[in-house]
């Protein structure tokens, strides 16, 4: 960018603990480091306290104090949460201002629309620095359904120079809110490993769930579906590994214990860091995505790059990405327990289909260096226009 001006990323998703609980945050840190090979990057992100830290070469992080609970779980009608929301809005805006004042700034990129886009819009109006917005499903499919929030979200998107969404359907729905062009820009992490051997081509298969234990992610549907499998089905399963954490932790633990009491080979673990997550995907023959609501989860692109087909619910972009020839997995007929149980039983009933061409094609869509180059080029045009 001109005169070595920096790109400022404003996000509520950035690693703090490095324990695997921040999948989206891991993606943002990888993106920041990739962008930094071309332009200095400053990141505005939550942390346990307000501080300024050097994250990597040419990547500086401006932390703002945020509550321990994820911002997405706070609700404004609960007095204690309302206080934390108010403080976070103030702290995030000030951290954004400090990041922009730290040196020449060419452009701000908000990940995601709220509250990051709110801070970007405020500082843009104050300092005349252009900003762009990258939306998540929670921005559009949850917050966008609230009438007053939807109106403000529309203004944030309309005032942005460029609008991105990390899903195909999400881009269409974002455009319906702001009546402006929205580009599809997939989110993906840097993968350190590669598959060096073949997956199993016949039963018994290894199945893997890796993600938040939240109703949107459907881990409860998965456990119910596993309970519906017949004895013959279980003879074709080597193991089911379930990793993660979240608000359904108690229900997940109980569900796994019930399955184990029946002699089912189910393993339960907490969040995995990136290296351990890659190793788990490489062990698996199928990645399970039983989500009720989804765009394109980061774990999907991880699986594509590591050569692991997926078994998914028909939500968001997954039917288009998974089932379109050449296939990179299989999709359930509906978002129900029975349909997902049928999907698993079908996938493990016979020799593993040849998903290699579909996996290779899908992996190309999620090439992080290419994504970073395209993003930086777009934002450079925004500055020079």
PyMOL commands that set and color helices and strands:
alter all, ss='L'
color gray80, all
select helices_A, chain A and resi 2-4+23-35+71-73+79-101+113-127+137-145+147-159+168-178+215-217+219-228+231-234+249-261+274-283+298-305+318-323+337-348+356-365+368-384
alter helices_A, ss='H'
color red, helices_A
select strands_A, chain A and resi 6-11+41-47+51-56+59-65+105-111+131-135+163-165+183-184+205-212+237-245+266-269+286-289+310-312+329-331
alter strands_A, ss='S'
color yellow, strands_A
deselect
rebuild
show_as cartoon
